Amino acid sequence: MQCPNCGVEVAAGIKFCTHCGAKLDSETGGHLVTDNLPQGNTSYKISGTTLQVLELQLQPGQVIYSESGGMSWMSGNVDMKTHTGGGLGKLVKRAFSGESLFITDFFVNSGSGTIAFASEFPGKILPFKLEAGQSLILQKDAFMCAEKSIDLDIHFRRKLGTGFFGGEGFIMQRATGPGLVFAEVDGEVIELDLGPGQVLKVDTGHVALLEPTVDFDISMVKGFRNILLGGEGLFLAKLTGPGKVWLQTMPMMKLAQKVLQFMPKTATGRSGSGLNINLGGG
């Protein structure tokens, strides 16, 4: 079917266009979902292709929050309040996970206000409307912002091996509804629906989001030559259904490692920060 927002062909059954990030209703032939229209909820618009931006329209009584430093621009009537996001306990959890220590609320006291959050990396912004008690597990850098009704907490992986070898450490984030939450994914996004017992093995950096029903474990690469020559490392993420997973095609860490290969070298053999250019000075 075709995405009615950008016209790109998308696979049947997916919830988001993998090109523009528009939310789709696969049951009605791929029509755009109108959750982003004012219906008592926060109104939003996602623009752009490679470096997308999320713009939200706030009315009095509506609050959007993000981690400290996440806002890109806002209208003059939008107020902000920075706080610990739930007391000392949650502040300590965020410090332990390496995330921002503080949360910032954005709101208006009168009139309509606009606030925007821009992608920090080429990729897609995905909106999720969670029902009461419904949760979504995010890699710790995927969270962009959410309605105040969304509870954002630390998600500890239960298995010791997954924490040590899973590539992202012990900690992810868990967003629990009701409300809207927005995530940013590196590169293109692939949405897969795993059946009960169905297994998917993934390079750990490509796991962006998953439903809590999906079991996340690690699997050791088999074969001596595969380990030494395969270039995939010792471990892969092992995802077991049922549930949906969202994969990202261009993890930031992998891109950084690739760029590092082309950085100019200094006399000590280390990558330098400047261009290695001889200006003819002798």
N, C-alpha and C positions, 0 to 999 in steps of 0.2 A: 504494500500500500504506500501511498505518498503522504508526506507530512504536509498538511494544509497551510503551515506557516512558512516553510521555505521551499517546498516542492521536491525535496530529496526523497528517494525511495528508502523506506524503512521496513524492517522485518515485521511480520504479523505478530501480534501479541505483546509488543513492548509498550511500556508506559511513557517513554520519553524519546523524542527524536534524537538520534545520535549525532546529528549535525548541528542543530540550533538549540537543543535542550528543551523544546516546547513539550508540555505535558499532553499526552494523547489518550484517547479512550478507544482501546482496541476493540471493544465490544460493539462500537457504533461505526466501524470502518475507518478509524484513525482520526476522527474529528478532534479538534482542540478542546481540551477540558477548560471550562470557564471559571475555575477556582480563582483565577487572577482578576476577576471582575468584582466590583463592589457588591457584596451580598451579605453585609454584616461582618465579614471577615476583612483582614488586611488586603488591600488591593496592591498588586505588584506587576512589574513588567521586566522581562529578561531580554536584553538587547545585545547585539553583536554576534560574532561567529567564533573567532579564535580567542580573543580576550574579552569575555562577556562582562556585562555589568547588570546588577540587580537594582532596580529602582522601586521603592515602596512608598505608597501614599498613606500617611497616618492621619487618623481622625482622633479627636479627644477621647481618651479612654483606651486607646490602642498603644501598646508598648512593644518595641522590637529591641532585642538585646544581641550583643556580639561580644567576642573577647576584646579586650582593650587594644585599640589601634586598628580595628577592622573597618571603620567608617571611611568612605572616600569623599563624599560631599553631602551637604544637607541644606535645606532652606533655612532662612533666618529665624523662623518661629519654632524650629525643633530644639528642644532642650535635651540635655544629657545628664545622666547621673551615674557615676562610677562607684562600684561597691564590690564586696567580696563574693557576691553571688550565692549567699546561703550560709554565711558565718565562717568561723575559723576552720571547721571540718572540711568544707569544700575547698577553701583556699589552700589548705595543706595538701589535699588530693591533687589539685592542679599544679602545685609546686613540684610534687613528686612525679607527675607525668611530663613535666617540661613545658606545659602550656602557660599562657598568660595568667598571672595571679589574680587579675581583676576582670570583672564583667561590667559593661557599660550599657545602660538602658537609654533608649531614645523615645521621645514622646512629644506631643504638642498639648498645650493647655487650651488653645482656641484655634479655629480655622483648620485648614488642611495643610499638612506639611509633607515635604519630600525628603527622603534619605536614600543614599545610594551606596552600594558595596561593590567594588570592582574586583575582578579576579586578580590574584597575585601571580598567576602562571597560566600559559595557554591551556585551555581546557573548556569544561562545561559547568554551568551552574544548574543544579537539579533541585526542584521544589518537591517536598513531600508533605502531604496533609495527613497527619496521624490522628487516629481516633483515640478516645480516652483509654489509657493503658497500653496502647500500641507502641512498640519500640522499634528503633532502628540503630544498628551498630555502625559506627563510622571510624575510619582511621583517624588518628588524632589531629591531622592537619586538614581534614575535609570539612569540618564545621565552619559555616560562614556566619549565619545569624538565624534567629528564630523569634516567634511570638513569645510573649512572656509566659504563656500557659505551658510552654514546652519545658520539661525538666531535663537539664543536661547534666549528666553525671559520668564518673569514670567507670569504665567497664574492664574488670580484671579477667584475664583469661585463666581458666581453672587449671589447665595442665601446665606443669613446670616446663616440659620440653618446648611447648609452644612459646612460652615467654623467653626462654634463652635463645632459641633458634628460629623464631618466627619472623624475624626481620624488623618488626615494629615494637619489640619488647612485650612486657606483660600487659600494657595498657592501651585500650582504645577508648572511644567515647560512646555513651548510650543516650540517645534522645528519646524521650517518652512523651506521648501526647496526653491531652488533645492540643492540636494547633499545627501551624506551619513551621517547618524547619527547612533551611536551605543549605545545600552542600556543594562544594566545588571539587571537581574531579580533574586530574591532570590528563591532558590529551583528550582523545575521544573516549566515549563510554560504551561499554558492552554490557547489556543486561541479560542475565541468564536465570531461568527458573529451574532449579534442580528438583527432581522427583525424590520420593523417599528412598534413601539408601544410595542415590546417585552420587558419584564421587567426581570432583574436579580438582586436578592438581595445577597449582598456579605459582609462578615466581612471586614471592611474598609482596614485593613492591607494587604489584598490579592489583591487589585487593583494596578496593576503595570503600565499599559499604556492603552490608549483608543484613538479612533479617535474623533475629535472634534464634530462630528455629534451625539455622544452619550451624552445623558443628565445625569449628575451626581447630584443626590440628596440624602437625607438621609431619612430613614424610621424608625419610632419608633417600637420596638418590642411590639407586642400585647400580653396581658394576664399577670395578676399579677404574677402567678406562673412562667411563662416564664422569666419574668424580674428578679425575685428573685432567681430562681433555675436553669435557663437555661444556665447560664455561658457565654452568648453571649453579655452581656452588654445591654445598653438601645437602641442603634441605630445600624442600618445596612446601608451600602451603597446601594442606589437604582439606577441601571443603566438601562436606557431606550433607545432602539434602534430607528433608524437604526445606524449600525456601528459596528466596531470590538473592542473587549476588550481583553486585555492580563492579565491573573491572575497569581499570583505567589503562590506557595504552601507552602513556608517556610519564612514568613516575619521575618526579623531580630529581630524586637521588641518582637515577640512572642517567638522566640528561646531564647532570652536573659532572658525573664521572666521565662521560663521553667528551664534554667540552674540555675537561682537564687534560685530556690526551693531546689537545691541540694548543695548549697554553705554551708560550715561549719559555725556554729553560734558562736559568741563570748559570753562572759559572760553577755553582755547587751541585747542579743537576736538578734543583728544585724549580717548580713552576714560579715564574715571576708575574708581577702584577702589571708590568708595562710591556710595550712592544720592543722586541729585540732588533733595533734598527741602528745601523752604523751611519752616522751623520758626517763621516769624513773628517773627524777631528784628530786623526792620527792613530 
